[in-house]
Amino acid sequence: MSLRVAYKSLARSRVPVQAPLRRAFGGTSIRPQERQWSTPLAKQLFEAISTTGTVPLASYMRMCLTGDVGGYYTGAIEQGRDQFGLKGDFVTSPEISQMFGELIAVWFIAEWISQGKPKNVQLIEIGPGRGTLMDDMLRTIKSFPAMANAIDAVYMVETSKQLQQSQKQRLCGDAPATDSDTGFHSTSKYSKTPVHWAESIKAVPSTPETTPFIIAHEFFDALPIHTFQTAVAPPPKPKPGSPPSTPDPAAPKTMEWRELMVSPTPPGVSHDELGTPKKQQNEPVPEFQLTLSPGTTRHSRFLPESSPRYRALKQTEGTVVEICPDAAIYTADFAARIGGSPKAPKAKPSGAALILDYGTTDTVPINSLRGIRQHKIVSPFAAPGLVDLSADVDFAALAEAAMLGSEGVEVHGPICQADFLELMGIRERAGVLVKNAGAKKDVVEGIEKAWKRLVDRGPSGMGKVYKALAILPENDGRRRPVGFGGDVSN
């Protein structure tokens, strides 16, 4: 379905927080060195919170994932630790089958043809993991020389130095690497196209003449979120010298947003007191917990007021919303690169962004923060730095941010991954691979298992849980892209 500003409105209201909200950690004489911490990052977090007070959930997530001291993606607590694949903590779609990356490449090829085969193409991946997706994409695009020759450069936006090196080896092999304005660059093993690495998308150059093709797969779910809950605001303080007023019990309550903060779990607290799910109670008690701020914070005064979707929920006491400001920033950046912005207008918008992730389509995510370790759901507040943290993506918020980011774009989707991949021809591609495998029974079984897993529409199947959303140049909805109900057009 084509959306101009077609993000849906309201989310669930008046929902409970998963774990009971406890008082912030305080009033104890325990010292950091007297307590055994699961990781160096856990100790650093304790010391920081003990000094400055509770921290927003977004700050906690950022430290856990990309902190200098043992962050999940940037640290080196366990040398040689690989987060991806069967030996790691989770398996992503590109790791399941080459078909996924091949079909993503075909999608961009179709868009390139439909937009008149533009030159000066940038191929940009945000959060590229081990580089498997881009490797499959470049291998596929090589079979379409006209498209391959139109690509001026490939950009890999990655904060982890370790993952940058893994991506470089996969995409460029032994080709030498040279420092550049973005970070460093090398040469693709599939062509002479330069491959650049950058720690921020802001480092990727953008001009009105460039055509950016952007892929973000399982990137937005790892961005830090803020969580807020509505509560009754305290009565205003009387002015100095004026008599105290008696509240009118019939008067409507004034509501305010308060932020859920992270604090250390006091010693002696049990799993039951924290509300830990039974499946996770065989693990040590999480070292950190969520607490409700006693009053408003600078984030709670601004973020939930930034969209009518959130403001409509404010008057219902106990409503919880999760908001990811970084997601809005990235999506607005994508839109501006494609459709132009007041600072960088485009005479003719061009390019496309394809976002694939898991999340909600017409509701605001709630209580979705999860920890993943060794393919199991664990507490997000245990073993900081060793546990991957992720939260549901608010696709309606992405659409809203894209539309606000540029008047020159439109949004298609989100649609479930199963629909997208089947429209892109995954069943037919699997048939070709099966035919090429011949009598190799184990290979055939692996191909069949892989593609069916990618389109599984079961309650927790990848085909249902994962969604696809596309940002394209504005065309008043006259042309739908391939995979979203449209076809290739010249």
N, C-alpha and C positions, 0 to 999 in steps of 0.2 A: 504494500500500500504506500502511495506517495504522500509525504507529509510536507506541508509548508510550515505551519506551526501546529502540527496535529499531535502534539504530545498530550496525553490524557491528564485529567485534572487531579483527582484526589486520591489519597492513599487510605489505608486502614487507619482508623482512629481508636484511641483509648485501648492501647495494647500494653501488656505487662512487659517489663524488662525480664530477660531470661533469668538472670541471677539476682537475688535480693540485693538491694543497695544498702551498703553498710556505711558506718561513719568512717571518715578518712582516718588513716593511720596517724596516731599521735599520742602524746602522753606516755611514751615508753622510753626507758633508758637504755634499750638494747643498742649496741654499736655494730656497724657493718662487719667489723672483723670478728665479732662474736657469733655471727650467723653464717651457716654454710650456704653458699649460693651455687646454683646449678651451672651458671656461666659467668665469665667476667662481666658481660653486659648486664646481667641481673644485679650484680653488686654496684656497677656504675649507675644504673637507674635508681637503685635505692638511695645512693648517696646524693644524687641530684634532687630527688623528690624530698629527701630529708632536709635539704638546704633551701629549696625554693617553694616547696609545697606541691600539692597534687598537680598533674599535668594532663592536658587534653589527650584523648585517645589518639588523635592524629599524631601528636608528638611521640607518644609511645610506639606507635606503629612505625613511624619514620626511623626511630632509633633502632628498633628491632630488625628492620629490613635493610637499612642502608647506613647504619651507624659505623663509625670508624673502629670502634672496639667490638669486634665480633658480630657485626651485622649479618643477617642471613645471606644477603647477596654480596656483601662487600668484605666480610670478615674472613678469618682463617682459623676459626676455633678448631675445626677438624680438618687438617691438611688433606687435600685430595678429595674432599667431600663434593659430591655431585648431587645437585638438587633434583635433577631431571631423570626420568627413565625408571625402569623397574628397580634399580639399585638405589635410587634416590628417594625423594619424598612424594613425587607425583608424576603422572604421565600426561603430556599435553597432546592435542590432536595431531600436530606434525610428527610427533614421536610414534604415534600409533600406526600411521601409514603415509607413504609418499603421496598417495592420492589427494590428501588434504592440501598440501602445498601446490600440487599440480593444478588443482581446480581454482585455487586462489590466483595463481598466475594467469590462468585462462580468463578469469573474471577481469583482471586488469587489462589483458590484451583486448578483450571485447570492448572495454571502456575506451581504450586508446583508439580503436577503430571507429567507434561510435562518435568520438569527439573530433574526427577528421584527421587522425594520425599526426598529432602535434609533435614538434621537435622539442628539444631542451627538456626532456623528461627527467625528473628525479624520482628514483625509487627509494622510499623511506620506510624503515621498519622501526617501530617504537617498542622497546623491551623485547629484543630478539632472542632471549634465552641462549641456547647453544648454537643458534644459527641454522637449525635444521629447516625451518620454514623458508627462509630466504634462499638457502641452498637449493631446495626443490623448485622454488620459483625461478631462479636464474637458469637452472638446468632446463626447465620447460620453455622459458622465453627464448633460449638459444635456438630452439626449433622454429622460431618466428623471426627470421633475420631482420625484417623491416622494423619490428618493435625493438629488438635488441639494439639495433643501430641508433634508434632514437633516444636511448637512455644515455644521458651525459654522465651520470654518477649515481652510485648507490650509497645511501646514508644509513648507518646503523646507530641508533640512539640507545646507548647503554651506559649505566653508571658503574657497573662492576668491572674492574680491571681484569679480574680473572676470566669473566665471561667474554670480555672483549678479545682476549687472546684465544679463547676457544673458538669464537666466531671467526677470527682472522684465519686460523688454521683450517677451518672447514671451508671457508669461501675462497681463500687465496692460496692455500697450501704453503709452499716454501718461498713464495714471492716476497721480496724485501718490503719492509714497512718504513715509511718516511713520515716525520712529523709534518703536521699541516695546521691550518688555522682552526680547524674543528677539533683536532686532537692528533690523529695520525691517519694515514691512508696506505692502501696497498692496491693490488690489481686482481680482479676476479679471475679465477682459474678457468672460467667459461669464455672469457673474452678479454679485451684490453681495457674494459671499463674500470675506472677507479672506484674503489670501495672505501668510504670514509667512516671513521668512528667519531662520535661526539657524545659527551655526557649529558647534553641538554638539547632539546629540539630548537632552542633559541640560537644554538650555534650553527644550525643548518641554514645556509643562505636561501633567501627567498626574494624573487624579483617578479615584476608583472609579466616577464617573458617566460618564466619557468612554469612547467606543468608538473605538479607534485602528485605522485601516486603513493598514498600512505596506507600502510597496513599496521593495525594494532591488534594483536591476538593475545588474549589473556594478559593484558597490560593494565587495564583500568581497575580490575579487581584487586590489584596489589597497591593501589594508591591509598594514602591515609584518609580516614574518614573522621568526622566529628559526629558525635551522637548527642541529641538534645531531648529533653522531656519537659512537657508543660507542667506548671505548678501554680498554685494560687500566690499571687504577689502579696507581700506584706503591706499593711496599710501605710500610707505616707506619714512621715514623722510630722508632728505639729510644729508650727513655727515657734521660735523662742518667745516666751511670754504669753502665748495663747493657751487657753484651757484645753485639756485633752478631750478629744471627740469620742463619742460612743458609736461604734460601727453599726450600720443599719443591716440587720440580718436579712432583710428582703432585697437589699441592693445586689445587683449582679456582681459576681466575682471578677476581679481583675486578674488576668492570667499573664504569666511570663514564661519565657523559655529558660531552662537551666541546663547546664552542660554536664554530661557524664564524664567524670575525670578518673584517672588511674592513680591508685595509691598502693603502697605495699600491703600485703595481707598480714595482719598482726599474728605473732606466734601463737600457736595453740588453736587457731581457727580450723574447723573441720570442713570436709567436703560438703556435708549436708548444710552447714551454715552458709556456705558460698553458693549453694544451689548447683553444684557440679553434677552433670548427668551421670547416671549409674555406670555407663560404659567407660567413663573416664576416671572413676574413683579408685582404680587399681594403680593409678599414677600418684606421685607426691602432690600434696596440696599446692595449687598455684601460688606463686610468690607475689602476685599482684592481683588486684581486684578493681572493679568499677565502683565509684562512689558518686553520689549526686551532689553537685555544688550547692552550698547553702544559699546562694544568691545568683544573680546573673553574672556572666563573664563577658569579656569583650567579643568572644566568638558568638555567644548566645544572643547578644544584642543585635548582631548583624546578619549572620548566615541564615537563620530561619526566617528572617524578614526579607530575604533577597528574592523570593519567588512567591507568586500567588498560590502555588501548590502547597507550600508550607504554611503560609499565613492563614489559609482556610482551615487549618487544623488547630490553630492556637487556642481556641476557646474550649476545647475538650480536655479536661484535666487528665493527666497521665499519658497523653499521646507521646509516642516516641518516633523520632525521625533520624535517619542517617544522611549526612550531607558530605559530599566530597568536593571541596573547592578546587583541588588540583585537576579533577576530571573536567570541570568546566573550563579551566584555563587551557588545557590541552585541546579540548574540542573546539574552542573558539579559535585557537591557533590554526588548527586544521582548516576550519572554515575560511579564515582570512587568507590562507595560502591558496585556496582553491577559488574563492569568489572575490577576493580583494577586500581591502579595508580602507577607511578614510586616509590612513597614512601610506598605504600602498595600493592604490586603485588599479584594477585590471580592466582594460578595455574589453577583453573577452575572457570571462572566467573559464578556467580549465583545470583538469586534474580530478582526483577522487580520493576519498578516504573510506576504507572498509574496516569496521570494528567488529570483532567477534569475541564474545565473553559471556559469562553467565550472570544473570541478574533478572530484574523485574521489568515489565513492559509498561504497566499502567498504575503502579503503586510505588510509594516511597519505601525503600528497603528498611526493615526493622530487625534488630537482633540478629544480623546476618554475619557478624564477625566470627571467623573460624580459624583454628590453627590446624595445620596439616603436617604430619611427620610420619615418614615411612608408610605412606599410603593410608594413614588412619587419621580420623578427626580427633584432635586433642585440644586441650584448653589453650586459647590464645595468650593466656597470661602465665604460662609455664615455660621454663627453659628459653628465655629470650635469646634470639640469635640462632637457635637450633630449630625453630619452628617457623614454617611459612605462614604468613598471615594474609588473609584475603577477606573481601566482603562483596556482597552482591552489587552489581553495577546498576545504577538507576538510569536506564536507557531513555526514559522520558526527560530526565535532566540533561542528558547528552544532546538530545534533539533540541531542547530549549537553548542550550548554550551555543550550539551551532548556528541556529537561526539568529540569535543575538550577536554572534561573532561576525557575520557578514550578510549583507542583503543579496549577495550574488550566489547563494547556495540554496539547495533544498535537500530534504532528508527523506530517505526511503527506509522502511522498516520501523522497528525491529521485527524480524521474522525468526522462527526457530531454526536452529542449525540444520535440522533434518530437511526442512523445506528447501533451504538454500542449497545444500549439497546435492539433493536429488534433482533440483532444477538445473544445477550445473553439470549433471551427468555422472554422478559418482557410481551409480549402478552400471552404467555402460562402460565406464573406465575400469571398474573392477572386472567386468566381463572380458575386456581385452587382456588384462594382466593374468587372469585365470587361463585364457587361451594360450598366452605366451609361456605359462608355467608348464604346460603339457601334462606329463604323467607324474609330476612332483606333487604327491598328495599333500605333504606337510605344507608346501608353499601355497597350494590352492586353499587349504583350510585356513591358513593365516590371512590370506587376502579376504576371504569371505567373512571371517571373524572381525577383521579390522573395519571394513566399510560398514558392516551392520552395527558395530559399536558406535561409530561416529554418527549414525542416524537413529540410534535407539530412542524411541519415543516413550519409554517407560517413565514412571514417576521421577526417577533420578537419572534417567538416561541422558547421554550427552546431546542427543538430537533434540531433546525437549528443553533441557536446562540452559544450554548455550543458545545465544541469539546472535543475529547478524544485523548490522545497521550500516547504511551507506550515506555518505555526504557527497553530493554531486553539484556541478554548476547549475544554477537556476535555469529551468526551461518551462516553468509554469506547469510542471507535471505532465508535459506532452510525451516525454520519453522515459519509460521505466528501464532501469538497468537489468542486465541479465542476472538471473538468480532472485530477482524481486518481482517477477512477472513480466519482464520485458524481453527483448531480443536485440541482437546486434543490428545496428543501423549505420549506414554510411552518410 
